[in-house]
Amino acid sequence: MRGLFSKGLLLLIVLACTGSVLQAQPTHRLVIHADQGRVQISRHIYGHFIEHLGYGIYGGFWQRDAQGRWHLRQDIVDALRRIRIPNLRWPGGCFADLYHWKDGIGPQEQRRPILNAFWGQVVEDNSFGTHEFMALVEALGAEPYIAGNVGSGTPREMAEWVEYLTAEDGPMARLRKQNGREQPWRVPFWGVGNESWGCGGNMDPEYYADLYRRFATYLFNYGGNRLYKIAAGPADADTTWTSVLMRDVFRRNPGLMQGISVHYYTWISKTGRWNDKEPATGFDEWGWFKGLQKALFLDEVLRRHEAVMDRYDPEKRVGLIVDEWGMWHAPEPGSNPAFLVQQNTLRDALVAAVSLNIFNHHAERVRMANLAQTINVLQALILTREGEETIVLTPTYHVFDLYKEHQDATLLPVELEAGEYRYGDEAIPALNASASRNAEGAVHLTIANLDPHQERVVQARLEGIQPARVEGRVLTAEAMDAHNTFEAPDRVRPVAFTAYRAVGDGVYELRLPARSVVALTFYPR
């Protein structure tokens, strides 16, 4: 007994001296059922959004050349093509219900300017309109998603816009041809209003449901174009709005509505007031924890809406469209507060990773999502600056690059012992993951370590596949608020992930750095 005690005591002393007792890394178990899966992750979950707001379009996508002429910025187009942007939503946002599309067609110098009352009361010259937007999505190889004006528009105006874009012949088609486009476009996604509970008209759900039926009735399919009509749904977890739409639209006219939108922003405030949002940089661990905690609540928001939709639509014919999501911080000091300029840090990247994993897991009902917004606004992918010939790719951009292999792949069931990341008296899961299998049989795993302090060790087992090789990348940084600037554009960027080793047939040990996003692809033999 004395010898056993002495050996045990010696072992404890050795472990303590090496720091193993105090710094032992938590170990987690992950099982990926690579031979299962029945739900496809729509590529449209990886969609984006631009609005006539700040420098998102003008000074973003849309730049003036030396002669003062507007043109699309090719380096932005190239960067977005690299992440396989599947769709782009336009013209809003709140701006959609101010926008009258005929102001934005014809010779640019003859277009009628308006005042953008929602976003800074700046003059909108309408030089970026329907033809410019359609040229942009064609350059991107993306699908257009147009949000129509219900708040200040009419059914006729919206119906004529659909006809202008997609009809082969008729008065609107002839007008389009006069403006230089002979062939109709294909426009699959059509939003009937935006945030009709708020900036889109401050409506009650019953009133909006009546309006929706009226507007949607006159949105016709022309030629081979088939509209996917999306109702303006709730904010956050307001299931009353969803229930009314399912009852008063879908149950009465099942073919009139293909999707319901929901908006969910991740914002934090010490006072709990919308106008007291915390800054994008310079935050402490409270800001890190609360941001991720709020992002994780997205899962519960989707579950609540899905439960309502399932009661009316168990076959899941109506999609849930999260066409605005992302982090919303206080505007950057010195910027126009109405332009929603904010920096983009490693925290934003982790929030994007968590959100995309959640969307993947809800892919049976979630058919599309659109990050707000693409360039220079809110949780942007890309930053530009006047006079700069280069662009900055944000940490969020890099997350979309890591996750692009999930597009149109088969969602795989996973079992994850996520553990806890604790801050004070609260805790959230330390790990967050999703996995998919592509048409060639390769398995793609994305996993985030939300713990800002500790590496997490994962024992990952793949069932139903014997990988021939593994490739991985990791996104992390030294500081929670690390971000990229024009002076240091590569401070936060993915690098090769090599902290894994095979420990058995189809079993791997992964060592996930603190505050990181890791993407691994397992290629079959």
C-alpha positions in Angstrom: 0.0 0.0 0.0 2.8 2.4 0.9 4.5 1.7 -2.4 1.3 2.3 -4.4 0.7 5.5 -2.5 4.3 6.7 -3.1 4.0 6.0 -6.8 0.7 7.8 -7.0 2.0 10.8 -5.1 5.0 10.9 -7.3 2.8 10.8 -10.4 0.7 13.7 -9.2 3.9 15.7 -8.4 5.2 15.1 -11.9 1.9 16.0 -13.5 1.6 19.1 -11.5 5.1 20.2 -12.4 4.5 19.7 -16.1 1.2 21.6 -15.8 -0.9 18.6 -17.0 -3.2 18.8 -14.0 -3.9 22.5 -14.2 -3.9 22.7 -18.0 -5.4 19.4 -19.2 -7.3 19.9 -22.4 -10.9 18.9 -22.4 -11.6 15.9 -24.7 -14.8 15.6 -26.7 -16.4 12.8 -28.7 -17.7 13.3 -32.2 -19.4 10.7 -34.4 -20.2 11.5 -38.1 -22.6 9.1 -39.7 -21.1 9.4 -43.2 -23.2 6.6 -44.6 -26.5 8.3 -43.6 -28.3 11.5 -44.5 -31.4 12.3 -46.6 -31.7 16.1 -46.6 -29.8 18.3 -49.1 -28.3 21.6 -47.8 -29.5 24.1 -50.3 -26.7 26.3 -51.7 -29.0 29.2 -51.2 -28.4 29.0 -47.4 -25.1 30.7 -48.3 -26.8 33.7 -49.9 -26.1 37.4 -49.5 -27.9 40.8 -49.5 -27.3 44.3 -50.7 -29.3 47.4 -50.0 -29.2 51.1 -51.0 -27.6 51.9 -47.7 -24.3 53.6 -46.9 -21.4 52.4 -49.0 -22.9 49.0 -49.8 -23.6 49.7 -53.4 -22.3 53.1 -54.2 -18.6 53.0 -53.3 -18.9 49.2 -52.8 -19.9 47.1 -55.9 -20.6 50.3 -57.9 -17.6 52.5 -58.5 -16.9 55.6 -60.5 -14.0 55.5 -63.0 -11.7 58.4 -63.9 -14.3 59.8 -66.3 -17.0 59.7 -63.6 -18.8 56.8 -65.1 -20.2 54.0 -62.9 -19.1 50.4 -63.3 -19.0 47.2 -61.4 -15.8 46.6 -59.4 -14.3 43.4 -60.8 -12.1 42.5 -57.8 -15.3 42.3 -55.6 -17.0 40.1 -58.3 -14.0 37.8 -58.4 -13.8 37.5 -54.6 -17.5 36.6 -54.4 -17.3 34.1 -57.2 -14.5 32.3 -55.2 -16.9 31.6 -52.4 -19.6 30.5 -54.9 -22.2 33.1 -54.0 -25.5 31.4 -54.9 -27.9 34.4 -54.7 -28.1 38.1 -54.0 -31.1 39.9 -52.4 -31.9 43.5 -53.5 -32.9 46.4 -53.2 -33.7 46.1 -49.4 -34.2 46.0 -46.6 -36.2 49.0 -45.5 -35.3 50.7 -48.8 -37.3 48.1 -50.7 -40.6 49.7 -49.6 -39.4 53.1 -50.7 -38.3 51.9 -54.1 -40.2 52.4 -57.3 -38.5 50.3 -59.9 -39.4 52.5 -62.9 -37.2 55.3 -61.4 -34.2 53.0 -62.0 -34.5 52.1 -65.7 -33.6 54.0 -68.9 -30.7 56.3 -69.5 -29.0 56.9 -66.2 -28.8 60.7 -66.7 -32.6 60.8 -67.1 -33.5 58.8 -64.0 -35.6 60.4 -61.3 -33.7 60.9 -58.0 -35.3 60.2 -54.7 -34.5 60.9 -51.0 -33.4 57.8 -49.1 -35.4 58.7 -46.0 -34.5 55.5 -44.1 -30.7 55.6 -44.5 -29.3 59.0 -43.9 -31.7 61.1 -46.0 -29.2 61.1 -48.8 -30.2 61.6 -52.4 -30.4 58.3 -54.3 -29.8 59.1 -58.0 -31.0 55.6 -59.1 -28.0 55.0 -61.3 -28.0 51.5 -59.9 -31.3 50.0 -60.9 -32.8 46.8 -62.4 -30.4 46.4 -65.4 -27.4 47.1 -63.2 -28.5 44.6 -60.6 -29.2 41.9 -63.1 -25.8 42.6 -64.8 -24.2 42.1 -61.3 -25.9 38.8 -60.6 -25.0 37.5 -64.0 -21.3 38.5 -63.4 -21.4 36.7 -60.1 -23.1 33.6 -61.6 -25.7 34.0 -58.9 -29.5 33.9 -58.7 -31.4 37.2 -58.2 -33.7 37.6 -55.2 -35.8 40.8 -55.5 -37.7 42.3 -52.7 -40.8 44.1 -54.0 -42.5 47.2 -52.6 -45.6 46.6 -50.6 -45.4 49.4 -48.1 -45.6 52.3 -50.6 -46.2 50.4 -53.8 -49.2 48.8 -55.6 -50.0 45.4 -56.9 -49.9 46.7 -60.4 -46.4 48.2 -59.9 -45.0 44.9 -58.6 -46.8 42.8 -61.3 -45.3 45.0 -64.0 -41.8 44.6 -62.6 -42.2 40.8 -62.8 -43.5 41.3 -66.4 -40.6 43.7 -67.3 -38.0 41.2 -66.1 -39.4 37.9 -67.2 -42.0 38.2 -70.0 -41.2 37.5 -73.7 -43.7 40.0 -75.0 -46.1 42.6 -73.9 -45.9 46.3 -73.0 -43.4 45.8 -70.2 -41.2 43.4 -72.3 -41.2 46.0 -75.0 -40.1 48.6 -72.6 -37.3 46.4 -71.4 -36.1 45.9 -75.0 -36.2 49.6 -75.6 -33.8 49.9 -72.6 -31.3 47.4 -74.2 -32.3 43.9 -73.0 -33.8 41.8 -75.7 -34.2 38.5 -73.8 -36.1 38.1 -70.5 -34.2 37.3 -67.4 -34.8 34.4 -65.1 -35.8 35.7 -61.7 -36.7 32.8 -59.4 -37.0 34.5 -55.9 -39.5 37.2 -55.2 -40.1 38.8 -51.8 -43.5 40.4 -51.3 -42.5 43.3 -49.1 -39.9 43.5 -46.3 -40.4 43.7 -42.5 -44.1 44.6 -43.0 -44.4 44.6 -39.2 -42.0 47.6 -39.0 -40.3 49.8 -41.7 -42.3 48.0 -44.4 -45.6 49.5 -43.2 -46.1 48.8 -39.5 -48.9 46.4 -40.3 -50.7 43.8 -38.2 -50.2 40.2 -39.4 -53.8 39.7 -40.5 -53.7 42.9 -42.6 -50.4 41.9 -44.2 -51.8 38.4 -44.9 -54.7 40.0 -46.8 -52.3 42.3 -48.7 -50.0 39.4 -49.5 -52.7 37.4 -51.1 -53.7 40.4 -53.2 -50.2 41.2 -54.4 -49.1 37.6 -55.0 -52.2 36.8 -57.1 -50.9 39.2 -59.8 -47.3 37.9 -59.8 -47.5 35.6 -62.9 -45.1 33.0 -64.3 -44.0 34.1 -67.8 -42.4 31.7 -70.2 -40.1 29.3 -68.4 -39.7 31.5 -65.3 -41.2 30.1 -62.1 -41.5 32.5 -59.1 -40.7 31.3 -55.6 -42.9 33.8 -53.7 -41.7 34.8 -50.3 -43.9 36.4 -47.7 -42.5 39.1 -45.3 -42.4 37.2 -42.1 -41.5 37.9 -38.5 -38.6 39.2 -36.6 -36.8 36.9 -34.1 -39.2 34.5 -32.4 -42.5 36.1 -33.2 -44.5 33.0 -34.0 -47.8 34.8 -34.1 -46.9 36.4 -37.4 -45.8 33.0 -38.8 -49.0 31.4 -37.5 -51.2 34.0 -39.2 -49.4 33.6 -42.6 -49.7 29.8 -42.5 -53.4 30.0 -41.5 -54.6 32.9 -43.7 -52.4 32.4 -46.7 -51.1 28.8 -47.0 -54.1 27.0 -45.7 -56.5 29.1 -47.9 -54.2 29.3 -51.0 -51.5 26.6 -50.8 -49.9 27.5 -54.1 -49.7 31.2 -53.4 -46.8 31.2 -51.0 -43.6 29.2 -51.3 -41.6 30.8 -48.5 -41.8 32.9 -45.3 -38.9 35.1 -44.3 -37.6 35.7 -40.8 -35.0 38.2 -39.7 -32.6 37.5 -36.8 -29.7 39.8 -35.8 -27.1 39.1 -33.2 -26.7 42.3 -31.2 -25.7 42.9 -27.6 -26.2 45.7 -25.2 -25.5 46.2 -21.5 -28.8 48.2 -21.2 -30.9 45.8 -23.4 -31.9 48.7 -25.6 -31.6 48.5 -29.4 -29.9 51.9 -29.7 -27.3 51.0 -27.1 -25.5 48.3 -29.0 -21.9 47.4 -28.0 -18.9 48.3 -30.3 -17.5 45.9 -32.9 -13.9 46.1 -31.4 -12.3 46.6 -28.0 -14.8 44.3 -26.3 -14.0 42.1 -23.3 -14.9 38.5 -22.7 -18.4 39.5 -21.7 -18.9 40.8 -25.2 -17.4 37.6 -26.7 -19.6 35.3 -24.6 -22.8 37.3 -25.0 -22.4 37.6 -28.8 -22.0 33.8 -29.2 -24.8 33.1 -26.7 -27.2 35.3 -28.8 -26.0 33.6 -32.0 -26.7 30.2 -30.6 -30.3 31.3 -29.7 -30.9 31.2 -33.5 -31.4 27.5 -33.2 -34.3 28.0 -30.8 -35.8 30.7 -33.0 -35.9 28.4 -36.0 -37.3 25.5 -33.9 -40.2 27.7 -32.8 -41.1 28.8 -36.3 -40.7 25.3 -37.7 -43.1 23.9 -35.0 -45.8 26.4 -36.2 -45.2 25.6 -39.8 -45.2 21.9 -39.2 -48.8 22.1 -37.8 -50.1 23.5 -41.1 -47.5 22.0 -43.5 -46.1 18.7 -42.3 -44.9 18.0 -45.9 -42.6 21.1 -45.6 -43.7 22.6 -48.9 -43.2 26.2 -47.5 -39.6 27.1 -46.9 -38.2 29.2 -44.0 -36.1 32.0 -45.5 -33.7 33.8 -43.1 -33.1 36.6 -45.5 -31.5 38.9 -43.0 -29.0 37.7 -40.3 -25.7 38.6 -38.8 -24.0 40.8 -36.1 -25.2 44.3 -35.7 -22.8 46.5 -33.7 -22.7 50.2 -32.8 -21.5 52.2 -35.9 -17.8 52.9 -36.1 -16.7 56.2 -34.4 -16.6 59.0 -36.9 -18.8 57.3 -39.4 -22.3 58.4 -40.5 -24.5 56.4 -38.0 -27.1 55.8 -40.7 -24.6 54.0 -42.9 -24.1 51.1 -40.5 -20.4 50.9 -40.9 -18.8 48.4 -38.6 -15.5 46.5 -38.3 -15.5 42.7 -38.6 -13.6 40.6 -36.1 -12.8 37.1 -35.1 -16.0 37.2 -33.0 -18.0 37.9 -36.2 -16.3 34.9 -37.8 -17.4 32.6 -34.9 -20.9 33.9 -35.0 -21.0 33.3 -38.8 -19.7 29.7 -38.3 -22.3 29.0 -35.6 -25.1 30.4 -37.6 -24.2 28.5 -40.8 -23.9 25.2 -38.8 -27.4 25.9 -37.4 -28.8 26.6 -40.9 -27.3 23.3 -42.1 -29.0 21.4 -39.3 -32.3 23.0 -40.2 -31.9 22.5 -43.9 -35.1 20.4 -44.2 -37.1 23.6 -43.6 -34.5 26.4 -44.1 -34.2 26.8 -47.9 -32.3 30.2 -48.0 -30.5 32.6 -45.9 -28.9 36.0 -46.6 -26.1 37.6 -44.6 -26.6 41.3 -43.9 -24.8 42.8 -45.8 -22.2 42.0 -48.5 -20.0 45.1 -48.7 -19.2 47.8 -46.1 -22.5 47.4 -44.2 -23.1 45.5 -41.0 -21.4 42.0 -41.0 -19.8 42.6 -44.4 -17.7 40.1 -46.3 -15.6 42.8 -48.0 -14.5 46.3 -47.1 -13.6 49.1 -49.5 -12.2 52.6 -48.9 -12.3 55.6 -51.1 -9.1 56.0 -53.0 -8.0 52.4 -52.3 -7.5 50.1 -55.3 -7.5 47.0 -53.0 -10.2 45.4 -51.0 -10.1 43.8 -47.5 -11.6 40.4 -47.0 -13.1 40.1 -43.5 -12.9 37.1 -41.1 -16.6 36.5 -42.1 -15.6 36.2 -45.8 -13.1 33.5 -44.8 -15.8 31.5 -42.9 -17.9 31.4 -46.1 -14.9 30.2 -47.9 -14.4 27.4 -45.4 -18.0 26.4 -45.6 -18.7 26.5 -49.3 -18.3 22.8 -49.7 -21.6 22.3 -47.8 -23.5 23.9 -50.7 -25.9 21.3 -52.2 -24.3 18.5 -50.2 -26.2 15.9 -48.1 -26.5 16.8 -44.4 -25.0 14.1 -42.2 -26.2 13.2 -38.7 -23.6 14.0 -36.1 -23.3 13.2 -32.4 -21.2 15.8 -30.6 -20.3 15.9 -26.9 -19.8 19.7 -27.0 -18.8 20.3 -23.4 -19.2 23.7 -21.8 -17.6 27.1 -22.1 -18.4 29.0 -18.9 -18.4 32.7 -18.2 -19.4 33.6 -14.7 -22.5 31.7 -13.8 -23.5 31.0 -17.4 -22.5 28.4 -19.9 -22.8 27.7 -23.6 -21.7 24.6 -25.6 -18.0 24.9 -26.2 -18.1 23.3 -29.7 -20.5 23.7 -32.6 -20.3 21.6 -35.7 -22.1 20.3 -38.9 -21.1 17.8 -41.6 -22.1 17.0 -45.1 -21.3 14.5 -47.9 -20.9 15.7 -51.5 -21.8 13.8 -54.7 -18.3 12.3 -54.9 -18.6 10.9 -51.4 -16.2 13.3 -49.7 -17.2 14.4 -46.2 -16.9 18.0 -45.1 -16.8 18.8 -41.4 -17.0 22.4 -40.0 -16.4 22.8 -36.3 -16.0 25.8 -34.1 -14.3 26.1 -30.7 -16.1 28.9 -28.9 -13.8 28.8 -25.9 -11.5 31.8 -26.1 -9.0 30.3 -23.7 -8.6 26.5 -24.2 -7.7 24.2 -26.9 -10.3 21.4 -27.2 -9.3 17.8 -28.2 -11.9 15.9 -30.2 -12.0 12.2 -30.9 -13.8 12.1 -34.2 -15.1 8.8 -35.7 -16.4 8.6 -39.2 -18.9 5.7 -39.8 -19.4 4.4 -43.3 -16.2 5.8 -44.9 -12.5 4.9 -44.8 -10.8 8.2 -45.7 -7.8 8.0 -48.1 -6.6 11.5 -47.2 -7.6 14.5 -45.1 -7.3 18.2 -45.8 -8.0 21.0 -43.4 -7.9 24.7 -42.8 -8.2 26.7 -39.6 -9.2 30.3 -38.9 -8.1 31.8 -35.6 -6.1 34.7 -34.2 -4.4 35.8 -31.0 -7.1 38.3 -29.9 -10.9 38.0 -29.6 -11.3 41.2 -31.6 -8.6 40.6 -34.2 -9.6 42.1 -37.5 -8.3 42.9 -40.9 -7.5 46.5 -42.1 -6.1 48.1 -45.3 -2.8 48.3 -43.4 -2.9 44.7 -42.3 -5.3 42.8 -44.6 -4.2 39.3 -43.6 -4.1 39.5 -39.8 -7.1 37.0 -39.7 -7.0 34.5 -42.5 -7.2 30.7 -42.9 -4.1 28.6 -42.8 -3.5 24.8 -43.2 -4.8 22.8 -40.3 -2.4 20.0 -39.4 -3.3 19.4 -35.7 -4.9 16.0 -36.4 -3.8 12.4 -36.4 -5.3 9.1 -37.2 -5.7 7.0 -34.1 -7.7 4.1 -35.6 -9.7 3.1 -38.7 -11.8 6.1 -39.5 -10.9 7.7 -36.1 -9.0 10.9 -35.8 -7.8 13.1 -32.9 -8.4 16.8 -33.6 -6.8 19.5 -31.6 -8.9 22.6 -32.0 -7.2 25.9 -31.1 -9.0 28.3 -28.8 -11.4 30.7 -30.6 -11.2 28.9 -33.9 -13.1 27.6 -36.9 -11.8 24.4 -38.5 -12.9 22.9 -41.8 -11.8 19.4 -42.7 -12.5 17.3 -45.8 -12.2 13.5 -45.7 -11.8 12.1 -49.1 -12.9 8.5 -49.7 -10.7 5.7 -51.0 
